[in-house]
Amino acid sequence: MVFAGIERRIAGTTAPVLVIDAIRLIEAGLADRCDAVWVVTCSAELQRERLLASRALTAEQADLRIAAQPPQAEKTRRATSVISNTGSIEALAEQVEAAWRRDVAPHLVQSSPP
């Protein structure tokens, strides 16, 4: 259902940019429909720490969730931009802005004032 919903959104938009936030974007084959693919990475230890803090999971549940994901190296090979989420929120924002300028902004058509 998620895949169908994303496909409907892609088909129905007239927006110059459509952002798809999907954890399984590459695995579902949707990356092939995208002009840019951003992969956000962090260490397994940090993933575990964040899962324990934010999802009320046990350590075993967090480890199982991390182990069920494809290796980050597989995802980063498909990425147009790799964003490291290991530092501050400001550092993360800087990387997102740089990826936008590099991957998206050059493709946007600038309309000139009348």
PECORCOR-V139562 format. One record per helix or strand of 2 or more residues. SS is the DSSP state (H for helix, E for strand). FROM is the first residue (numbers start at 1). LEN is the number of residues. Records with the same first field share a line. If there is no record, write none. Layout:
SS->FROM-LEN ; FROM-LEN
This chain:
H->2-11 ; 30-4 ; 44-11 ; 59-9 ; 72-7 ; 89-19
E->38-4 ; 81-4
